[in-house]
């Protein structure tokens, strides 16, 4: 057991660092001491995602319990998720959409992505993705919503470690650079953690489909980013999470509609 303590401590540091990085939730000062190793904390992203998904699901069920219709309940529950994360990933979607849609070359695309102002492409991307998520979440059976959202939010964050580990930086500074680059073992660990969570939450066939969809969504976004700006940024990672989240919610809602 004594030999396990350093491993447990490392995972605890990673979990706290990932929580501080991905959410607005307060964390103990222990996380600040371990902050320089944020690259390793990528392996805990799916665990933090699972907690976020559970909290969104509980918010929706509570709103339904007090009598709200399903669409407003779903929309407000997603709003709770944005409060939890500070809309970190949604901001990435908006910046990527504005940059990729409005820039003519790499330099201009990166310049637009750095601009805090919301443009037409970014606004449209946010609206389309939010409406899609509301409709998909509203379609999930109440009895499955907690496990479904835990799986979705854990699995949508696992590919971020792979993208961060394998893709070069599109610029020499920024959020992605500040977070650090995870190594191959960290990326693999993130995928294993997410796979275990999904296999626990979903039937085997659904779990396999969900993992394939998450991988395809993240890969598609990564390929697009490579072509557009020659690498990854923090905005690209946020957009990858959102694309995966939307794809997974659509997959699960489509399955629910067929049952």
PyMOL commands that set and color helices and strands:
alter all, ss='L'
color gray80, all
select helices_A, chain A and resi 2-22+30-33+35-37+40-65+70-85+88-102+106-114+120-139+142-166+175-179+184-201+204-229+234-258
alter helices_A, ss='H'
color red, helices_A
deselect
rebuild
show_as cartoon
